[in-house]
Amino acid sequence: MRIIFGVLSLLIVVAVLGTLAKKQLTGVSAMDPASAPGGNAQQQSQQIQQQVKQSLDAAMQQARPPAEDK
């Protein structure tokens, strides 16, 4: 009886892990950069670099608050 419960428990765990792995793999394939809109990987990389540069430029243009001496 104990062996039957052990085998059933093991099968349930394997089934749950299989479903989780399947969901994980389908999520990864959906995020494939080649199928994403907006061009190929090189164009996407250039867009990200431009966005980072613009963010840094905007941050550098902001005035710093005056320092308070204690």
C-alpha distance (Angstrom), angle and dihedral (degrees) to the residues before:
residue distance angle dihedral
M1 . . .
R2 3.78 . .
I3 3.83 90.0 .
I4 3.81 91.9 52.9
F5 3.82 91.9 52.3
G6 3.80 90.2 46.8
V7 3.79 93.1 52.1
L8 3.82 92.3 45.0
S9 3.80 91.2 49.4
L10 3.79 90.6 49.7
L11 3.82 91.6 49.9
I12 3.80 91.2 50.2
V13 3.81 91.5 50.4
V14 3.81 91.5 48.6
A15 3.81 90.9 49.3
V16 3.81 92.3 50.6
L17 3.79 92.3 47.4
G18 3.80 90.6 47.9
T19 3.79 92.3 53.4
L20 3.80 91.7 47.4
A21 3.80 91.2 49.2
K22 3.80 90.9 49.0
K23 3.81 91.8 51.1
Q24 3.80 90.5 47.7
L25 3.79 93.3 50.3
T26 3.80 93.7 47.7
G27 3.81 88.7 50.2
V28 3.80 91.2 52.8
S29 3.79 93.7 48.7
A30 3.81 90.6 49.3
M31 3.79 89.1 55.9
D32 3.80 92.9 52.1
P33 3.83 106.8 140.1
A34 3.80 92.3 -143.9
S35 3.80 91.3 62.9
A36 3.80 94.7 42.3
P37 3.80 117.9 105.2
G38 3.77 119.1 -111.4
G39 3.78 103.2 63.8
N40 3.73 137.1 -75.5
A41 3.79 128.5 -34.8
Q42 3.81 94.1 -88.0
Q43 3.81 92.5 54.4
Q44 3.79 91.6 46.1
S45 3.80 90.3 50.0
Q46 3.79 91.1 51.3
Q47 3.80 91.0 49.2
I48 3.80 91.4 51.5
Q49 3.81 90.9 48.2
Q50 3.81 90.5 51.2
Q51 3.80 91.6 49.3
V52 3.81 91.5 50.6
K53 3.81 91.4 47.7
Q54 3.80 91.4 49.8
S55 3.80 91.2 48.7
L56 3.80 91.6 50.2
D57 3.81 92.1 47.1
A58 3.80 90.7 50.5
A59 3.80 91.1 48.9
M60 3.80 91.6 49.7
Q61 3.83 91.4 51.3
Q62 3.79 93.7 57.2
A63 3.80 115.2 101.4
R64 3.77 115.8 -114.6
P65 3.78 116.4 -124.4
P66 3.81 114.0 -109.6
A67 3.79 113.7 -92.0
E68 3.76 116.0 -111.8
D69 3.78 113.0 -138.5
K70 3.77 115.1 -146.5
